[in-house]
Amino acid sequence: MNWNTGANWTPTGPPTAGSNLIFPEAASNKTTNNDITAGTAFNSIAITGTGYTLAGNSIQLANSISSTNVGAANVNLALKASTTPSASL
């Protein structure tokens, strides 16, 4: 699943700088590729489904990254904190 493909997101449209990224349990494809411009700054990441792999271009993260379900989630992309983010995994 490419991040820059609008149909892959609800509401429809690719995320923009400052967005909260949510990766839900109900997704049909949990192998993701960040093909948005490297270094784009997002607000937060919430992984609420199991079995995700987040890969691709680097991102900046202003706030938290969290995973709320039991199960593996792989974050295989470079993260740069634009503040002091929290992690809850």
PDB file of N, CA, C and O in Angstrom:
ATOM      1  N   MET A   1       0.841  -1.170   0.000  1.00  0.00           N
ATOM      2  CA  MET A   1       0.000   0.000   0.000  1.00  0.00           C
ATOM      3  C   MET A   1       0.891   1.241   0.000  1.00  0.00           C
ATOM      4  O   MET A   1       1.668   1.447   0.932  1.00  0.00           O
ATOM      5  N   ASN A   2       0.784   2.047  -1.017  1.00  0.00           N
ATOM      6  CA  ASN A   2       1.536   3.290  -1.098  1.00  0.00           C
ATOM      7  C   ASN A   2       0.809   4.404  -0.354  1.00  0.00           C
ATOM      8  O   ASN A   2      -0.398   4.584  -0.514  1.00  0.00           O
ATOM      9  N   TRP A   3       1.543   5.141   0.448  1.00  0.00           N
ATOM     10  CA  TRP A   3       0.948   6.213   1.242  1.00  0.00           C
ATOM     11  C   TRP A   3       0.396   7.333   0.368  1.00  0.00           C
ATOM     12  O   TRP A   3      -0.560   8.001   0.764  1.00  0.00           O
ATOM     13  N   ASN A   4       0.969   7.552  -0.799  1.00  0.00           N
ATOM     14  CA  ASN A   4       0.579   8.671  -1.650  1.00  0.00           C
ATOM     15  C   ASN A   4      -0.647   8.362  -2.516  1.00  0.00           C
ATOM     16  O   ASN A   4      -1.061   9.205  -3.312  1.00  0.00           O
ATOM     17  N   THR A   5      -1.228   7.179  -2.376  1.00  0.00           N
ATOM     18  CA  THR A   5      -2.433   6.796  -3.118  1.00  0.00           C
ATOM     19  C   THR A   5      -3.656   7.134  -2.264  1.00  0.00           C
ATOM     20  O   THR A   5      -3.900   6.502  -1.236  1.00  0.00           O
ATOM     21  N   GLY A   6      -4.407   8.118  -2.693  1.00  0.00           N
ATOM     22  CA  GLY A   6      -5.538   8.622  -1.921  1.00  0.00           C
ATOM     23  C   GLY A   6      -6.565   7.582  -1.527  1.00  0.00           C
ATOM     24  O   GLY A   6      -7.122   7.648  -0.432  1.00  0.00           O
ATOM     25  N   ALA A   7      -6.828   6.613  -2.409  1.00  0.00           N
ATOM     26  CA  ALA A   7      -7.837   5.590  -2.133  1.00  0.00           C
ATOM     27  C   ALA A   7      -7.434   4.655  -0.994  1.00  0.00           C
ATOM     28  O   ALA A   7      -8.269   3.893  -0.506  1.00  0.00           O
ATOM     29  N   ASN A   8      -6.181   4.696  -0.565  1.00  0.00           N
ATOM     30  CA  ASN A   8      -5.716   3.839   0.526  1.00  0.00           C
ATOM     31  C   ASN A   8      -6.036   4.414   1.906  1.00  0.00           C
ATOM     32  O   ASN A   8      -5.725   3.783   2.916  1.00  0.00           O
ATOM     33  N   TRP A   9      -6.640   5.579   1.969  1.00  0.00           N
ATOM     34  CA  TRP A   9      -6.868   6.264   3.241  1.00  0.00           C
ATOM     35  C   TRP A   9      -8.336   6.612   3.432  1.00  0.00           C
ATOM     36  O   TRP A   9      -9.086   6.765   2.468  1.00  0.00           O
ATOM     37  N   THR A  10      -8.732   6.734   4.697  1.00  0.00           N
ATOM     38  CA  THR A  10     -10.064   7.207   5.059  1.00  0.00           C
ATOM     39  C   THR A  10      -9.885   8.371   6.017  1.00  0.00           C
ATOM     40  O   THR A  10      -9.259   8.192   7.062  1.00  0.00           O
ATOM     41  N   PRO A  11     -10.402   9.552   5.717  1.00  0.00           N
ATOM     42  CA  PRO A  11     -11.098   9.899   4.471  1.00  0.00           C
ATOM     43  C   PRO A  11     -10.138   9.855   3.288  1.00  0.00           C
ATOM     44  O   PRO A  11      -8.920   9.911   3.456  1.00  0.00           O
ATOM     45  N   THR A  12     -10.708   9.752   2.089  1.00  0.00           N
ATOM     46  CA  THR A  12      -9.922   9.581   0.874  1.00  0.00           C
ATOM     47  C   THR A  12      -8.980  10.758   0.657  1.00  0.00           C
ATOM     48  O   THR A  12      -9.362  11.921   0.786  1.00  0.00           O
ATOM     49  N   GLY A  13      -7.771  10.427   0.332  1.00  0.00           N
ATOM     50  CA  GLY A  13      -6.738  11.422   0.055  1.00  0.00           C
ATOM     51  C   GLY A  13      -5.481  11.073   0.820  1.00  0.00           C
ATOM     52  O   GLY A  13      -5.558  10.613   1.959  1.00  0.00           O
ATOM     53  N   PRO A  14      -4.333  11.282   0.218  1.00  0.00           N
ATOM     54  CA  PRO A  14      -3.086  10.976   0.914  1.00  0.00           C
ATOM     55  C   PRO A  14      -2.879  11.916   2.098  1.00  0.00           C
ATOM     56  O   PRO A  14      -3.378  13.041   2.085  1.00  0.00           O
ATOM     57  N   PRO A  15      -2.156  11.474   3.110  1.00  0.00           N
ATOM     58  CA  PRO A  15      -1.895  12.353   4.245  1.00  0.00           C
ATOM     59  C   PRO A  15      -0.999  13.519   3.832  1.00  0.00           C
ATOM     60  O   PRO A  15      -0.179  13.402   2.922  1.00  0.00           O
ATOM     61  N   THR A  16      -1.172  14.629   4.512  1.00  0.00           N
ATOM     62  CA  THR A  16      -0.361  15.816   4.272  1.00  0.00           C
ATOM     63  C   THR A  16       0.428  16.134   5.533  1.00  0.00           C
ATOM     64  O   THR A  16       0.166  15.576   6.598  1.00  0.00           O
ATOM     65  N   ALA A  17       1.382  17.022   5.407  1.00  0.00           N
ATOM     66  CA  ALA A  17       2.184  17.424   6.556  1.00  0.00           C
ATOM     67  C   ALA A  17       1.261  17.812   7.716  1.00  0.00           C
ATOM     68  O   ALA A  17       0.269  18.516   7.524  1.00  0.00           O
ATOM     69  N   GLY A  18       1.598  17.345   8.913  1.00  0.00           N
ATOM     70  CA  GLY A  18       0.802  17.636  10.104  1.00  0.00           C
ATOM     71  C   GLY A  18      -0.296  16.625  10.388  1.00  0.00           C
ATOM     72  O   GLY A  18      -0.955  16.713  11.425  1.00  0.00           O
ATOM     73  N   SER A  19      -0.510  15.666   9.493  1.00  0.00           N
ATOM     74  CA  SER A  19      -1.573  14.671   9.670  1.00  0.00           C
ATOM     75  C   SER A  19      -1.254  13.696  10.800  1.00  0.00           C
ATOM     76  O   SER A  19      -0.093  13.462  11.137  1.00  0.00           O
ATOM     77  N   ASN A  20      -2.315  13.137  11.373  1.00  0.00           N
ATOM     78  CA  ASN A  20      -2.223  12.002  12.287  1.00  0.00           C
ATOM     79  C   ASN A  20      -2.428  10.759  11.435  1.00  0.00           C
ATOM     80  O   ASN A  20      -3.479  10.609  10.812  1.00  0.00           O
ATOM     81  N   LEU A  21      -1.453   9.871  11.396  1.00  0.00           N
ATOM     82  CA  LEU A  21      -1.542   8.661  10.580  1.00  0.00           C
ATOM     83  C   LEU A  21      -2.092   7.521  11.412  1.00  0.00           C
ATOM     84  O   LEU A  21      -1.549   7.200  12.469  1.00  0.00           O
ATOM     85  N   ILE A  22      -3.172   6.906  10.938  1.00  0.00           N
ATOM     86  CA  ILE A  22      -3.810   5.805  11.654  1.00  0.00           C
ATOM     87  C   ILE A  22      -3.803   4.576  10.751  1.00  0.00           C
ATOM     88  O   ILE A  22      -4.273   4.615   9.614  1.00  0.00           O
ATOM     89  N   PHE A  23      -3.259   3.487  11.287  1.00  0.00           N
ATOM     90  CA  PHE A  23      -3.181   2.221  10.569  1.00  0.00           C
ATOM     91  C   PHE A  23      -4.100   1.233  11.294  1.00  0.00           C
ATOM     92  O   PHE A  23      -3.704   0.650  12.303  1.00  0.00           O
ATOM     93  N   PRO A  24      -5.347   1.037  10.780  1.00  0.00           N
ATOM     94  CA  PRO A  24      -6.379   0.278  11.493  1.00  0.00           C
ATOM     95  C   PRO A  24      -6.299  -1.233  11.293  1.00  0.00           C
ATOM     96  O   PRO A  24      -5.645  -1.726  10.373  1.00  0.00           O
ATOM     97  N   GLU A  25      -6.969  -1.936  12.163  1.00  0.00           N
ATOM     98  CA  GLU A  25      -7.050  -3.404  12.083  1.00  0.00           C
ATOM     99  C   GLU A  25      -7.687  -3.852  10.771  1.00  0.00           C
ATOM    100  O   GLU A  25      -7.269  -4.862  10.204  1.00  0.00           O
ATOM    101  N   ALA A  26      -8.675  -3.134  10.283  1.00  0.00           N
ATOM    102  CA  ALA A  26      -9.482  -3.569   9.136  1.00  0.00           C
ATOM    103  C   ALA A  26      -8.783  -3.453   7.785  1.00  0.00           C
ATOM    104  O   ALA A  26      -9.368  -3.856   6.779  1.00  0.00           O
ATOM    105  N   ALA A  27      -7.594  -2.938   7.713  1.00  0.00           N
ATOM    106  CA  ALA A  27      -6.916  -2.767   6.425  1.00  0.00           C
ATOM    107  C   ALA A  27      -6.650  -4.116   5.757  1.00  0.00           C
ATOM    108  O   ALA A  27      -6.321  -5.095   6.427  1.00  0.00           O
ATOM    109  N   SER A  28      -6.795  -4.157   4.438  1.00  0.00           N
ATOM    110  CA  SER A  28      -6.575  -5.412   3.706  1.00  0.00           C
ATOM    111  C   SER A  28      -5.097  -5.634   3.378  1.00  0.00           C
ATOM    112  O   SER A  28      -4.672  -6.777   3.212  1.00  0.00           O
ATOM    113  N   ASN A  29      -4.313  -4.565   3.282  1.00  0.00           N
ATOM    114  CA  ASN A  29      -2.887  -4.671   2.980  1.00  0.00           C
ATOM    115  C   ASN A  29      -2.113  -3.944   4.068  1.00  0.00           C
ATOM    116  O   ASN A  29      -2.192  -2.720   4.177  1.00  0.00           O
ATOM    117  N   LYS A  30      -1.376  -4.680   4.862  1.00  0.00           N
ATOM    118  CA  LYS A  30      -0.669  -4.098   6.002  1.00  0.00           C
ATOM    119  C   LYS A  30       0.832  -3.922   5.757  1.00  0.00           C
ATOM    120  O   LYS A  30       1.585  -3.603   6.677  1.00  0.00           O
ATOM    121  N   THR A  31       1.253  -4.132   4.515  1.00  0.00           N
ATOM    122  CA  THR A  31       2.627  -3.829   4.128  1.00  0.00           C
ATOM    123  C   THR A  31       2.575  -2.492   3.414  1.00  0.00           C
ATOM    124  O   THR A  31       2.045  -2.390   2.307  1.00  0.00           O
ATOM    125  N   THR A  32       3.131  -1.459   4.052  1.00  0.00           N
ATOM    126  CA  THR A  32       2.981  -0.107   3.527  1.00  0.00           C
ATOM    127  C   THR A  32       4.308   0.456   3.062  1.00  0.00           C
ATOM    128  O   THR A  32       5.371   0.070   3.549  1.00  0.00           O
ATOM    129  N   ASN A  33       4.230   1.381   2.106  1.00  0.00           N
ATOM    130  CA  ASN A  33       5.404   2.047   1.558  1.00  0.00           C
ATOM    131  C   ASN A  33       5.160   3.549   1.563  1.00  0.00           C
ATOM    132  O   ASN A  33       4.266   4.040   0.875  1.00  0.00           O
ATOM    133  N   ASN A  34       5.956   4.277   2.339  1.00  0.00           N
ATOM    134  CA  ASN A  34       5.857   5.729   2.332  1.00  0.00           C
ATOM    135  C   ASN A  34       6.535   6.266   1.084  1.00  0.00           C
ATOM    136  O   ASN A  34       7.760   6.382   1.032  1.00  0.00           O
ATOM    137  N   ASP A  35       5.734   6.593   0.081  1.00  0.00           N
ATOM    138  CA  ASP A  35       6.257   7.178  -1.152  1.00  0.00           C
ATOM    139  C   ASP A  35       6.000   8.684  -1.206  1.00  0.00           C
ATOM    140  O   ASP A  35       6.137   9.306  -2.259  1.00  0.00           O
ATOM    141  N   ILE A  36       5.626   9.262  -0.068  1.00  0.00           N
ATOM    142  CA  ILE A  36       5.489  10.713   0.059  1.00  0.00           C
ATOM    143  C   ILE A  36       6.902  11.288   0.206  1.00  0.00           C
ATOM    144  O   ILE A  36       7.812  10.580   0.639  1.00  0.00           O
ATOM    145  N   THR A  37       7.090  12.533  -0.141  1.00  0.00           N
ATOM    146  CA  THR A  37       8.400  13.182  -0.097  1.00  0.00           C
ATOM    147  C   THR A  37       9.126  12.903   1.212  1.00  0.00           C
ATOM    148  O   THR A  37       8.569  13.099   2.292  1.00  0.00           O
ATOM    149  N   ALA A  38      10.369  12.445   1.110  1.00  0.00           N
ATOM    150  CA  ALA A  38      11.187  12.149   2.296  1.00  0.00           C
ATOM    151  C   ALA A  38      11.261  13.374   3.197  1.00  0.00           C
ATOM    152  O   ALA A  38      11.408  14.504   2.732  1.00  0.00           O
ATOM    153  N   GLY A  39      11.153  13.117   4.510  1.00  0.00           N
ATOM    154  CA  GLY A  39      11.261  14.182   5.492  1.00  0.00           C
ATOM    155  C   GLY A  39       9.970  14.908   5.796  1.00  0.00           C
ATOM    156  O   GLY A  39       9.971  15.850   6.588  1.00  0.00           O
ATOM    157  N   THR A  40       8.851  14.492   5.183  1.00  0.00           N
ATOM    158  CA  THR A  40       7.567  15.125   5.486  1.00  0.00           C
ATOM    159  C   THR A  40       7.278  14.991   6.979  1.00  0.00           C
ATOM    160  O   THR A  40       7.487  13.928   7.563  1.00  0.00           O
ATOM    161  N   ALA A  41       6.800  16.067   7.592  1.00  0.00           N
ATOM    162  CA  ALA A  41       6.528  16.083   9.033  1.00  0.00           C
ATOM    163  C   ALA A  41       5.067  15.727   9.298  1.00  0.00           C
ATOM    164  O   ALA A  41       4.160  16.419   8.836  1.00  0.00           O
ATOM    165  N   PHE A  42       4.846  14.651  10.040  1.00  0.00           N
ATOM    166  CA  PHE A  42       3.505  14.247  10.463  1.00  0.00           C
ATOM    167  C   PHE A  42       3.374  14.478  11.963  1.00  0.00           C
ATOM    168  O   PHE A  42       4.376  14.582  12.671  1.00  0.00           O
ATOM    169  N   ASN A  43       2.135  14.559  12.442  1.00  0.00           N
ATOM    170  CA  ASN A  43       1.911  14.802  13.862  1.00  0.00           C
ATOM    171  C   ASN A  43       2.117  13.546  14.689  1.00  0.00           C
ATOM    172  O   ASN A  43       2.876  13.559  15.659  1.00  0.00           O
ATOM    173  N   SER A  44       1.444  12.448  14.312  1.00  0.00           N
ATOM    174  CA  SER A  44       1.527  11.223  15.109  1.00  0.00           C
ATOM    175  C   SER A  44       1.242  10.010  14.243  1.00  0.00           C
ATOM    176  O   SER A  44       0.726  10.118  13.130  1.00  0.00           O
ATOM    177  N   ILE A  45       1.595   8.843  14.791  1.00  0.00           N
ATOM    178  CA  ILE A  45       1.287   7.556  14.161  1.00  0.00           C
ATOM    179  C   ILE A  45       0.596   6.696  15.203  1.00  0.00           C
ATOM    180  O   ILE A  45       1.101   6.531  16.314  1.00  0.00           O
ATOM    181  N   ALA A  46      -0.558   6.147  14.846  1.00  0.00           N
ATOM    182  CA  ALA A  46      -1.264   5.195  15.697  1.00  0.00           C
ATOM    183  C   ALA A  46      -1.462   3.912  14.906  1.00  0.00           C
ATOM    184  O   ALA A  46      -2.131   3.908  13.872  1.00  0.00           O
ATOM    185  N   ILE A  47      -0.879   2.826  15.393  1.00  0.00           N
ATOM    186  CA  ILE A  47      -1.035   1.519  14.757  1.00  0.00           C
ATOM    187  C   ILE A  47      -2.027   0.747  15.614  1.00  0.00           C
ATOM    188  O   ILE A  47      -1.690   0.274  16.699  1.00  0.00           O
ATOM    189  N   THR A  48      -3.260   0.625  15.113  1.00  0.00           N
ATOM    190  CA  THR A  48      -4.311  -0.037  15.893  1.00  0.00           C
ATOM    191  C   THR A  48      -4.591  -1.449  15.403  1.00  0.00           C
ATOM    192  O   THR A  48      -5.426  -2.153  15.971  1.00  0.00           O
ATOM    193  N   GLY A  49      -3.896  -1.864  14.352  1.00  0.00           N
ATOM    194  CA  GLY A  49      -4.034  -3.219  13.833  1.00  0.00           C
ATOM    195  C   GLY A  49      -2.728  -3.977  14.003  1.00  0.00           C
ATOM    196  O   GLY A  49      -1.682  -3.382  14.264  1.00  0.00           O
ATOM    197  N   THR A  50      -2.795  -5.276  13.856  1.00  0.00           N
ATOM    198  CA  THR A  50      -1.606  -6.119  13.985  1.00  0.00           C
ATOM    199  C   THR A  50      -1.012  -6.432  12.615  1.00  0.00           C
ATOM    200  O   THR A  50      -1.698  -6.349  11.596  1.00  0.00           O
ATOM    201  N   GLY A  51       0.266  -6.793  12.603  1.00  0.00           N
ATOM    202  CA  GLY A  51       0.903  -7.271  11.389  1.00  0.00           C
ATOM    203  C   GLY A  51       1.369  -6.207  10.418  1.00  0.00           C
ATOM    204  O   GLY A  51       1.646  -6.520   9.260  1.00  0.00           O
ATOM    205  N   TYR A  52       1.465  -4.974  10.843  1.00  0.00           N
ATOM    206  CA  TYR A  52       1.886  -3.903   9.944  1.00  0.00           C
ATOM    207  C   TYR A  52       3.392  -3.864   9.744  1.00  0.00           C
ATOM    208  O   TYR A  52       4.164  -4.181  10.650  1.00  0.00           O
ATOM    209  N   THR A  53       3.792  -3.471   8.548  1.00  0.00           N
ATOM    210  CA  THR A  53       5.159  -3.071   8.250  1.00  0.00           C
ATOM    211  C   THR A  53       5.076  -1.695   7.609  1.00  0.00           C
ATOM    212  O   THR A  53       4.442  -1.522   6.568  1.00  0.00           O
ATOM    213  N   LEU A  54       5.722  -0.717   8.239  1.00  0.00           N
ATOM    214  CA  LEU A  54       5.794   0.635   7.694  1.00  0.00           C
ATOM    215  C   LEU A  54       7.205   0.810   7.137  1.00  0.00           C
ATOM    216  O   LEU A  54       8.181   0.731   7.883  1.00  0.00           O
ATOM    217  N   ALA A  55       7.315   1.044   5.842  1.00  0.00           N
ATOM    218  CA  ALA A  55       8.611   1.179   5.192  1.00  0.00           C
ATOM    219  C   ALA A  55       8.563   2.344   4.214  1.00  0.00           C
ATOM    220  O   ALA A  55       7.508   2.935   3.983  1.00  0.00           O
ATOM    221  N   GLY A  56       9.719   2.664   3.643  1.00  0.00           N
ATOM    222  CA  GLY A  56       9.778   3.703   2.625  1.00  0.00           C
ATOM    223  C   GLY A  56      10.557   4.912   3.079  1.00  0.00           C
ATOM    224  O   GLY A  56      11.496   4.806   3.867  1.00  0.00           O
ATOM    225  N   ASN A  57      10.153   6.076   2.569  1.00  0.00           N
ATOM    226  CA  ASN A  57      10.862   7.326   2.823  1.00  0.00           C
ATOM    227  C   ASN A  57      10.836   7.710   4.296  1.00  0.00           C
ATOM    228  O   ASN A  57       9.933   7.328   5.041  1.00  0.00           O
ATOM    229  N   SER A  58      11.845   8.471   4.697  1.00  0.00           N
ATOM    230  CA  SER A  58      11.938   8.957   6.078  1.00  0.00           C
ATOM    231  C   SER A  58      10.820   9.958   6.365  1.00  0.00           C
ATOM    232  O   SER A  58      10.277  10.587   5.457  1.00  0.00           O
ATOM    233  N   ILE A  59      10.490  10.090   7.650  1.00  0.00           N
ATOM    234  CA  ILE A  59       9.497  11.073   8.076  1.00  0.00           C
ATOM    235  C   ILE A  59      10.003  11.811   9.310  1.00  0.00           C
ATOM    236  O   ILE A  59      10.900  11.347  10.013  1.00  0.00           O
ATOM    237  N   GLN A  60       9.404  12.970   9.552  1.00  0.00           N
ATOM    238  CA  GLN A  60       9.570  13.665  10.821  1.00  0.00           C
ATOM    239  C   GLN A  60       8.305  13.419  11.614  1.00  0.00           C
ATOM    240  O   GLN A  60       7.223  13.305  11.039  1.00  0.00           O
ATOM    241  N   LEU A  61       8.430  13.336  12.924  1.00  0.00           N
ATOM    242  CA  LEU A  61       7.287  13.061  13.787  1.00  0.00           C
ATOM    243  C   LEU A  61       7.272  14.075  14.916  1.00  0.00           C
ATOM    244  O   LEU A  61       8.237  14.186  15.672  1.00  0.00           O
ATOM    245  N   ALA A  62       6.172  14.820  15.030  1.00  0.00           N
ATOM    246  CA  ALA A  62       6.058  15.874  16.044  1.00  0.00           C
ATOM    247  C   ALA A  62       5.653  15.329  17.402  1.00  0.00           C
ATOM    248  O   ALA A  62       6.076  15.858  18.429  1.00  0.00           O
ATOM    249  N   ASN A  63       4.849  14.289  17.424  1.00  0.00           N
ATOM    250  CA  ASN A  63       4.338  13.765  18.691  1.00  0.00           C
ATOM    251  C   ASN A  63       4.551  12.270  18.789  1.00  0.00           C
ATOM    252  O   ASN A  63       5.658  11.786  18.552  1.00  0.00           O
ATOM    253  N   SER A  64       3.516  11.534  19.134  1.00  0.00           N
ATOM    254  CA  SER A  64       3.673  10.141  19.543  1.00  0.00           C
ATOM    255  C   SER A  64       3.566   9.130  18.404  1.00  0.00           C
ATOM    256  O   SER A  64       3.007   9.392  17.339  1.00  0.00           O
ATOM    257  N   ILE A  65       4.134   7.961  18.694  1.00  0.00           N
ATOM    258  CA  ILE A  65       3.896   6.765  17.892  1.00  0.00           C
ATOM    259  C   ILE A  65       3.393   5.721  18.879  1.00  0.00           C
ATOM    260  O   ILE A  65       4.012   5.481  19.915  1.00  0.00           O
ATOM    261  N   SER A  66       2.258   5.100  18.544  1.00  0.00           N
ATOM    262  CA  SER A  66       1.676   4.136  19.474  1.00  0.00           C
ATOM    263  C   SER A  66       1.141   2.932  18.725  1.00  0.00           C
ATOM    264  O   SER A  66       0.766   3.016  17.556  1.00  0.00           O
ATOM    265  N   SER A  67       1.116   1.811  19.429  1.00  0.00           N
ATOM    266  CA  SER A  67       0.532   0.574  18.925  1.00  0.00           C
ATOM    267  C   SER A  67      -0.363   0.040  20.029  1.00  0.00           C
ATOM    268  O   SER A  67       0.103  -0.226  21.136  1.00  0.00           O
ATOM    269  N   THR A  68      -1.650  -0.118  19.730  1.00  0.00           N
ATOM    270  CA  THR A  68      -2.607  -0.473  20.775  1.00  0.00           C
ATOM    271  C   THR A  68      -3.052  -1.924  20.762  1.00  0.00           C
ATOM    272  O   THR A  68      -3.778  -2.342  21.664  1.00  0.00           O
ATOM    273  N   ASN A  69      -2.643  -2.707  19.771  1.00  0.00           N
ATOM    274  CA  ASN A  69      -3.016  -4.124  19.720  1.00  0.00           C
ATOM    275  C   ASN A  69      -1.814  -4.989  20.013  1.00  0.00           C
ATOM    276  O   ASN A  69      -0.676  -4.609  19.734  1.00  0.00           O
ATOM    277  N   VAL A  70      -2.069  -6.150  20.575  1.00  0.00           N
ATOM    278  CA  VAL A  70      -0.995  -7.114  20.784  1.00  0.00           C
ATOM    279  C   VAL A  70      -0.625  -7.694  19.422  1.00  0.00           C
ATOM    280  O   VAL A  70      -1.504  -8.070  18.646  1.00  0.00           O
ATOM    281  N   GLY A  71       0.648  -7.766  19.136  1.00  0.00           N
ATOM    282  CA  GLY A  71       1.105  -8.306  17.861  1.00  0.00           C
ATOM    283  C   GLY A  71       2.206  -7.452  17.294  1.00  0.00           C
ATOM    284  O   GLY A  71       2.413  -6.314  17.715  1.00  0.00           O
ATOM    285  N   ALA A  72       2.898  -8.003  16.349  1.00  0.00           N
ATOM    286  CA  ALA A  72       4.064  -7.327  15.787  1.00  0.00           C
ATOM    287  C   ALA A  72       3.670  -6.198  14.853  1.00  0.00           C
ATOM    288  O   ALA A  72       2.712  -6.300  14.087  1.00  0.00           O
ATOM    289  N   ALA A  73       4.426  -5.131  14.936  1.00  0.00           N
ATOM    290  CA  ALA A  73       4.375  -4.038  13.977  1.00  0.00           C
ATOM    291  C   ALA A  73       5.820  -3.642  13.716  1.00  0.00           C
ATOM    292  O   ALA A  73       6.565  -3.362  14.656  1.00  0.00           O
ATOM    293  N   ASN A  74       6.217  -3.615  12.467  1.00  0.00           N
ATOM    294  CA  ASN A  74       7.594  -3.278  12.104  1.00  0.00           C
ATOM    295  C   ASN A  74       7.635  -1.887  11.502  1.00  0.00           C
ATOM    296  O   ASN A  74       6.940  -1.603  10.526  1.00  0.00           O
ATOM    297  N   VAL A  75       8.447  -1.022  12.084  1.00  0.00           N
ATOM    298  CA  VAL A  75       8.643   0.320  11.546  1.00  0.00           C
ATOM    299  C   VAL A  75      10.034   0.342  10.927  1.00  0.00           C
ATOM    300  O   VAL A  75      11.042   0.446  11.626  1.00  0.00           O
ATOM    301  N   ASN A  76      10.066   0.243   9.606  1.00  0.00           N
ATOM    302  CA  ASN A  76      11.330   0.146   8.864  1.00  0.00           C
ATOM    303  C   ASN A  76      11.563   1.394   8.026  1.00  0.00           C
ATOM    304  O   ASN A  76      11.984   1.309   6.872  1.00  0.00           O
ATOM    305  N   LEU A  77      11.286   2.553   8.615  1.00  0.00           N
ATOM    306  CA  LEU A  77      11.586   3.805   7.955  1.00  0.00           C
ATOM    307  C   LEU A  77      12.235   4.729   8.968  1.00  0.00           C
ATOM    308  O   LEU A  77      11.999   4.604  10.170  1.00  0.00           O
ATOM    309  N   ALA A  78      13.040   5.644   8.494  1.00  0.00           N
ATOM    310  CA  ALA A  78      13.748   6.545   9.395  1.00  0.00           C
ATOM    311  C   ALA A  78      12.778   7.570   9.983  1.00  0.00           C
ATOM    312  O   ALA A  78      11.994   8.187   9.262  1.00  0.00           O
ATOM    313  N   LEU A  79      12.845   7.738  11.294  1.00  0.00           N
ATOM    314  CA  LEU A  79      12.015   8.712  12.005  1.00  0.00           C
ATOM    315  C   LEU A  79      12.920   9.790  12.588  1.00  0.00           C
ATOM    316  O   LEU A  79      13.926   9.487  13.230  1.00  0.00           O
ATOM    317  N   LYS A  80      12.563  11.032  12.365  1.00  0.00           N
ATOM    318  CA  LYS A  80      13.274  12.138  12.976  1.00  0.00           C
ATOM    319  C   LYS A  80      12.274  12.897  13.831  1.00  0.00           C
ATOM    320  O   LYS A  80      11.244  13.356  13.337  1.00  0.00           O
ATOM    321  N   ALA A  81      12.581  13.026  15.108  1.00  0.00           N
ATOM    322  CA  ALA A  81      11.679  13.729  16.014  1.00  0.00           C
ATOM    323  C   ALA A  81      11.848  15.225  15.850  1.00  0.00           C
ATOM    324  O   ALA A  81      12.962  15.740  15.940  1.00  0.00           O
ATOM    325  N   SER A  82      10.744  15.932  15.609  1.00  0.00           N
ATOM    326  CA  SER A  82      10.813  17.387  15.508  1.00  0.00           C
ATOM    327  C   SER A  82      10.602  18.019  16.889  1.00  0.00           C
ATOM    328  O   SER A  82      10.868  19.206  17.077  1.00  0.00           O
ATOM    329  N   THR A  83      10.123  17.224  17.852  1.00  0.00           N
ATOM    330  CA  THR A  83      10.059  17.593  19.260  1.00  0.00           C
ATOM    331  C   THR A  83      10.507  16.355  20.018  1.00  0.00           C
ATOM    332  O   THR A  83      11.204  15.513  19.452  1.00  0.00           O
ATOM    333  N   THR A  84      10.138  16.225  21.245  1.00  0.00           N
ATOM    334  CA  THR A  84      10.439  15.010  21.996  1.00  0.00           C
ATOM    335  C   THR A  84       9.192  14.134  21.968  1.00  0.00           C
ATOM    336  O   THR A  84       8.312  14.295  22.813  1.00  0.00           O
ATOM    337  N   PRO A  85       9.100  13.204  21.003  1.00  0.00           N
ATOM    338  CA  PRO A  85       7.905  12.375  20.888  1.00  0.00           C
ATOM    339  C   PRO A  85       7.878  11.288  21.945  1.00  0.00           C
ATOM    340  O   PRO A  85       8.906  10.929  22.519  1.00  0.00           O
ATOM    341  N   SER A  86       6.690  10.774  22.190  1.00  0.00           N
ATOM    342  CA  SER A  86       6.545   9.643  23.094  1.00  0.00           C
ATOM    343  C   SER A  86       6.255   8.405  22.265  1.00  0.00           C
ATOM    344  O   SER A  86       5.745   8.482  21.146  1.00  0.00           O
ATOM    345  N   ALA A  87       6.591   7.271  22.841  1.00  0.00           N
ATOM    346  CA  ALA A  87       6.323   5.984  22.191  1.00  0.00           C
ATOM    347  C   ALA A  87       5.589   5.093  23.152  1.00  0.00           C
ATOM    348  O   ALA A  87       5.957   4.990  24.322  1.00  0.00           O
ATOM    349  N   SER A  88       4.551   4.448  22.664  1.00  0.00           N
ATOM    350  CA  SER A  88       3.792   3.495  23.460  1.00  0.00           C
ATOM    351  C   SER A  88       3.584   2.271  22.598  1.00  0.00           C
ATOM    352  O   SER A  88       2.642   2.205  21.808  1.00  0.00           O
ATOM    353  N   LEU A  89       4.474   1.298  22.755  1.00  0.00           N
ATOM    354  CA  LEU A  89       4.421   0.120  21.888  1.00  0.00           C
ATOM    355  C   LEU A  89       4.208  -1.139  22.689  1.00  0.00           C
ATOM    356  O   LEU A  89       4.138  -2.229  22.121  1.00  0.00           O
TER     357      LEU A  89
END
